Amino acid sequence: MRNKVAVLTMVLVAFGGLASCQQTKACPTEDKIKTEVKDLIPQEFKVESVQALKDIQGLCEVVIKVGAQPLVFYTDKEMKYIMAGNLISLADKKNITRERQQEFMKVSQEELKELEKHTDFVFGEKSSGKFIYMFTDPDCPFCKRSEPIVEKWAQEKGVEVRVILFPLPIHPDAFPKSVSLICDKKGWEEYKSRYKSDNQCEEGKRKVESNLALAEKLGINGTPTFIGSNGRIHSGLPTEEDLNKLIN
């Protein structure tokens, strides 16, 4: 995954002057936030949360979502400044920003239903009622490493894995592989073996293009990405614990 990570340093120093002269914990309104950041974020977004940080006077936390992807940043009451990056508590070494992002890493029930229309093939236990979606690229090395982890977990937990092919532009051969898998009605085993044929039917191309459009709508830009039956999202190589959170 290509994550944009910037460590937020010296927060107390940066906001020391602000804390000394501002006695209220009021934060900017949603309308104010939308107006001020619309030029910074060209995509459509929704303001999910605005709250004052109890431990840092004068600093407000803002959570917005672009598709299903949350973005957390910090601002002052008047919204003269914006700070983006990771806010870390030195007392307990917690990454406060990352934890808040995880809380909002979810899709809606409507979006979850839309995912079902984009499933290309499935594996695992199909009658258990437990399922996850897996956005994957046939040539993604991290997807390849995730395969045995997901297979073992799905077998042990009785979970159906619904695969959505999402070839990335950085893997030029992934698109025709995805198309041929759909056109030839192949499944998980062929996918793992990096199946490819000359069958590049129009139906297959349209299906893969629709998957790409869905991923863009949800703000998904890397593989593997997993979405659980509870709507939660995990991006990147998963652990068993990561996968458990998608169905609990």
N, C-alpha and C positions, 0 to 999 in steps of 0.2 A: 504494500500500500504506500501511496505517496501522500503522507500526512504533512501539513504545514505546521511545524511545531516551533514555537519561539518561547524561550524561558523568560518569565516576567521577573525582573530582579529589582531589589531595593524599593519595594512597594511603599513601605513605611516612610522612607526618606522622600520619595517622589510626592507623596501626599501629606507630608508633615505640615506644610503651611496651610493646606486646605483644611485639615482636621482642626487646626488651632483657631480658625475664624468662622467655621461653619458649625452652628449649633443644632441644626436639624438634619434628620436622616432622609429628608424628602428626595425623591428621584424624579427624573424627567418622565413625562407622560409617554404613552405608546405613540401618540400622534407626533410628538416631538422627535422621538427616536426614528420613526419612519421617515420623517422629513429630512433629518440630518444625515442619515446613512444611505439614503436611496441612491446617491451618486457613487458611493463606495461599493455597493453591492448591486450590480446590474440585474441580477436575477430577481424574480418575485420571491418575497420572503414574508414570514409571519412572526410577529413579536410574541413569544411564548411566556416570558417572565421578566419582570423588572422588580428588583428588590435591593434594599440597602444592606451592605455587609455589616453585620453587627460588631465585628472586631476591628473594622477600619472605618472610622468616622469620615463621612463625606464621600465615600466610594460606593458606587452603585453597580450591581451586577446585572447585565442584560443578556437574555438568551433569545436568539432568533433562530428560525429554522428555514433553510433553503431546501425545499422538498422535505425529505426525511432527515436531513443532516443538520444537527444543531451547531450553532456558533455562539461561543460565550465571549463577551468582552466587558470592559469596565469603563465607567464614565463618572463625571461629576454631576452635581445637581443641574447646572446650567448647560451641560453637555458641550462645554468648550473643548474638552479633550476626550480622546478615546484611547484606551490601552488594550492591546490584544496580546495574548500569550498565556502562559501557565502561571497561575497564582498558587504558590506552594507554602504550606504551613510548616515552618521550621520546627515547631514544637513536636509534631507527630509525623513529619515528613509526608503529609498527605498532599496530593495534587488536587486542590480544590476545583480547579477548572475542569480537569479531566473527569472528576466524579460527577460534576454537574452535566457535562456533555453526555455521559453514560445514562443519566436519568432521563434525558430527552431523546435518546437514540431509539425512537420507536416510529412505526408507521401506524396509520389509522386503520380501523376495520375495513373501511372502503378500499384503501390502498391494498390491504391484505387480500381482499377478494379479487382485485385486479391482477395480482400476482398469479393467481390460479390460472388465468387465461393465457399466461405466458410460459407455463411449464412445458418444457420440451420432452422430458422423460423423467421417470422416477425410479428409485430403488429403495430397498428397505422394507419394513413392515407396512403394508398398505391398508390394513384393516384395524389398526390400533387407535386411530383418531388423533395420534400425535404426529406432527409434521414440522418440517422446516423447509425454507427455500434456500437454494444455493446458487448464487450468481458466479459463474466460473468461465474461464478461458482455456481452451484446449492446449495452449502453449505457455500457460502461466506456471512458472516453477513453484510458486507458493501454493497454487491450486493442486499441483502434483503431490506436494508434501502433505497437503491436507487430506488427500484421498483415503489413506489407511486409517487416519484418525477418525474421520467422519464415518467410514464403513464400520469400524469396530464399535463406535459409540452407538450408531443407529441399530446395529444388531443387538447389542446388550440392552438398550433402552426400548426397543420395539418402536422405532421412529421411521416414518416415511420421509425420504429426502426428495424434494421436488427440484429438479435441475433446470436452471434458466441459462442458456448459453449467452455469454457476454464477451465476445472477442474484442480485445483492446487494440487500438491502432498501432501500438508498439510491437505487436506480433502480427505481421502482415499475412501469415499463412493461417491464422486462427479463424478469420472470417470464412474462407472457403471450406475449412474443416467443419465449422459449425453448420454451414449450409448443407453440406453433403450428409451430415448426421441426420438432419431433419428430412431432407429429400429421400434418403434411403431408409428412413424409419428405424434408425439404429438407436441404441440405448447406452446405458452406463458402461458396460463392458467394452463396447467399441470406442466410447469416448476415452476411457482410460488407455486404450491401446493407440490413441491418436489417429483414429480412423479418418481416412480421406478418400473421396472418389471424385470422378470427373462430373458427377451429377450436381450441377449448380442450377437447380430448378428455380423458377421465379417465386414459387410459393415459399421455398426455403429462404430465399433472399429477403422477401418481405417479412417473414417471421423473425429473422435475426435483426433486421432493421427496427422492427417494433420493440424487440428486447432492448436495443440500444436507446431508443427513445424513452422507454420506461425507466431505464437506469438514470438517464439524464434528468428526468422529471423528479426522481427520488433523491437526486444528488449523489448517486453512487458512481464513483469514478475509479474503482480498483477492484481487483479480485484476489482471493475469494471474498465474497461478502455473503453473510448468512442472515436471514430474517426468519424469526421463529413464529410459531402459531400464536404467541402472545404479543406479536408486533415488534419485539425487541430486535435490534440490529447488532451484529458483530462483524467487524471488518478485519481481514487479515487471517493469518494462520491461527486456528483455534486450539484451545485446550479442551479437555473433557468438561471442565468447569464452565468454560465459555459457552459450550453447546448446551449444557444443562440449563443455563439461564434463559435459553430461548424457548423452553417448553414448560418452565415452572411459573 
